[in-house]
Amino acid sequence: MSAALVLSEAAGPGITRLTLNRAEKRNALSIDLVQALLAALTAAENDATQRILILTGAGPVFCSGLDLAEAGDPARAHQSAELIAQVLQRLSESRLVSIAVVRGAAIAGGAGLMSACDFAYAEETAQIGYPETRRGLVAALVMTFLRRQLRERDARRILLTGEIFSGRHAESIGLVNGALAGEQLMPAALKIAAEVMQGGPEAVARTKQVLAQLWPSPLATDLERAMATHIATRQSAEIQEGIAAFREKRPPRWARGK
């Protein structure tokens, strides 16, 4: 029997730890992995004793983003995009307070998972970024979170350049709550979990609801708007060239604009 794609375990009273368990593929977000993550999240939410969700990745990398074998397949683009949008929204709007613990790297969709959590802690040397434009993609779904979290100049820089930056830089622009040595990450996550759990369960859950409602447009509306762009780029010629270039370790040969 194959290993579970998402491992669920207790990390303390009221705390569920979910681990992306596809280390051989750098925890790339395949359709099966995202479905497993949604199922594990549902199970944790349905357990009334659970209040905190800690999200981690097996192996040296938190999550490398979309599974490129699926990303360039037009037949699977819509299902993949829908699932990514669902898991981002669920992490953000869940009654559980979510904490991302990032080791190694959080790239593209992996950085999106991190951004959707209520708190995030990353290794100082972790590699983080949204290089979608360099693959012929648009980080449309993730923009719904970045525009809520970052100054516009910082968001424009990391999205338009596609640069990869350190956990230390992510902390400096407010993308993560702390950049720490690897052995300090889980203690930091458990410390903030303990602080959150000093509040009433209903009060914390309602506070999350009000925070979401105070934005000019609901998250679901923003994700719906972003989906059209995401799907269009997933079916474009540019993504095919971007993925081919990545696999062949060469610069992409973009077509000249009209």
N, C-alpha and C positions, 0 to 999 in steps of 0.2 A: 504494500500500500504506500502511495506517495505521501510525503510529509505535508502537513497542513500549510497552506500559503500564509496564514496569519495565526500566530500563537497567542493564546489568551491565558493570563495567569494573574494571581493576586499579587499586588506589590505592597500590600498593607491593608488594614481595615478600610473598606469603602473605596479602595483604589484598584482599578483594573489596568494592567499593562498589556497592550497589544503590540506585537512585534511582527513587522513585515518579514516574511520568512522565505525569501527568494534570493538568498545571498549569491548564488552562482550566477545570477543575472543582475547583480547589484540592486536587487529589489525593484526592478523596473515594473511599471504599472501596467501589467497585462489586464485584459478583461477579467480573467479568472481571479487575479489577485484583488482587484477592486471589488468584485462581488464578494469575495471572502472577507474583505475589510468591512464592507457594509453589513454583512451578516454578523460579524463579531461585534460591531458597534451596536447593532440592534439588541443582541443578547445582553450586552452590558447595560444598555439603557433600560431594558425590561427588568433588570434586577434592582429592586427598590433600595437595596442596601448599598449600591454603588453610587459614588458621587464624583469621582475623579477618573479621568482616562489619561494614561501616559502612552504616547505613541513612539515607538522606537523601530530600528531596523536591524535585522540579523547581519552578522558579518561586519566588514569594515566600512560599509556605506549605508547611510540612512535610506536614500532612495535616489536613483539616477534619472527618474522621470518616466515618460511614456516608453512602453515597449516598442522599439523602432520597427520590429517585425510586423506589428499590427498598425503602427501609426501611418504607414504608407499604403495601407490596404483600404481603398475606397469602400469596399463592401462592409467593412467593420468600423468605419470612421464614426458613424452616427451612434452606434451602440457604445463605443468607447467614450465618446464625448459626453453622452448622457450620464454614463456611470461616473466619470470624473467630476462632472458638475454636481451629481448627487452626493458624492462622498465629501466634497468641499463644503457644500451647504450643510450636510449633516454634522460634520465636525464643528462648524461655526455655530450652528443653532441648537445643538444638542443640549439637553438639561445638564449633562455631564460637563464639568470644566475640563478642557483638554490641554495637555501639555506635551509639546514635541521635544524629544531629546535627540539631537542631531550629532551623529558621529560621522567623520569621513567626508561625506558630501550630501548635499540636497540640491539637486539640479532640476530645472524646469518644473514638471509636475510634482517632483519630490519637494522642491521649494514651495510649491503651491500647497501641499499638505501641511508643511510647517506653517505657512502663512495663515491657514484656516484655523489653526489652533489658538486657544485663548492665551497661552504662554508658549515660549520657545526658548530653549537653551541649546547652544551649539558649542562644539569644540572651537577654541581660538583659531586653530589652523584648518577648520572645516572649509571645504570649497562649496560655495553657494552661488547660485545664479539662475538667470532666466534667459538661456541662449536660444530661445525659439527662433528669432529672426535669422540666426545663422544656419538653421535647418529648414528655412522656408516656411516656418510656422508663425503664428501670432499668439502671444500669451494672453489671449482675451479673457479666459475664465479666471486666471490668476489676478488680472488687473482689478477685478471687483474687490479683492482684498487689499492689494497694494495701495490703491487710491484711498483706502480708509486708514492705512497705517503709516504711510510715508509722506514726506514733503514732495511736492510735485517735481522739483528739480531732481531729487534723488530717484524717484520712480522713472522719470524720463531717461535718466542716464542708464540705469540698469536694464531697462526694457529695450531701449533703442540701440545700445551698444552690444547687448548680449554678453557683457563681460562676466567673468567668474571672479568672485571676491571672497575674502576670508570671513570666518565667523567674527573675528575682531571688528572688521569693517561693518558687518551686518549689525553688530551691537551699536556702533557709532551712529548709524542712521536710524536706529529704532526698529529694525526688522526682527531682532531677537532681544529677549529680556536680559540675557547674559551670555558672554563668551568665556568659556572656562576650560581648564584642563580636563581631559577625558574622564578621569576618575572623580571629578567634582560634579559631573552632569547629573547623575541620578540623585545624589544627595540634594542638589539644588531643586530638582523637580519635586522630591518628596517634601522638602521644606516649604515650598510654595503651596503644595497640596495641603499640608497641615494647616497653613495659615488660612486657606480658603475654607477648610472644614470647620474652622471656628465659627463661621457664619451659619445661619439657619439654612437647611437644604432648600426650602421653598423660597426664601429671600434671595439666595444666590441664583437659583433658576430664574426667578422673575427679574432679577437685575440683568441677566443675560438677555432676556426678552426685551426689556426696555431699551437696552443699549442698541439692539438690532432695530427697534422701531423708531429710534430717534434719527436715523439716517434719512436724508432726503428721499431716497428710493430704497425699497426693500431689496435684500440680497437676492431673492428669487427673481425679481424683475431685472436686476443687473446681469445675473447669470443667463437669463433667457436672451437678453440682448447680445451678450457675448457669444452665445452658442452659435449664432448664424455665422459670425466671422470665423470662429473656431472650426466649424464644419467645412466652410468654404476653403480654408487653407489646408485642411486635412485631405482635400480632394484635388489640390492644385498640382501643377507640374513642378512648382518650386520645391514642394516637400519631397518629391521623388528625387530631385537633384540634390537637395540638402542631405537626405538620408544616405544616398549613394556616396556623396563626398565624405560624410562622416565615416562610413564603413571602409572606404578606400583610403582614408587618412590623407585627403587632399583638399585644397581649397575648392569650394563650390564654383561652378561655372554658371553664374546667373545670366539669364537672357537679358539683353539690353531693353530698357524701358522704351515705350513708344513715345 
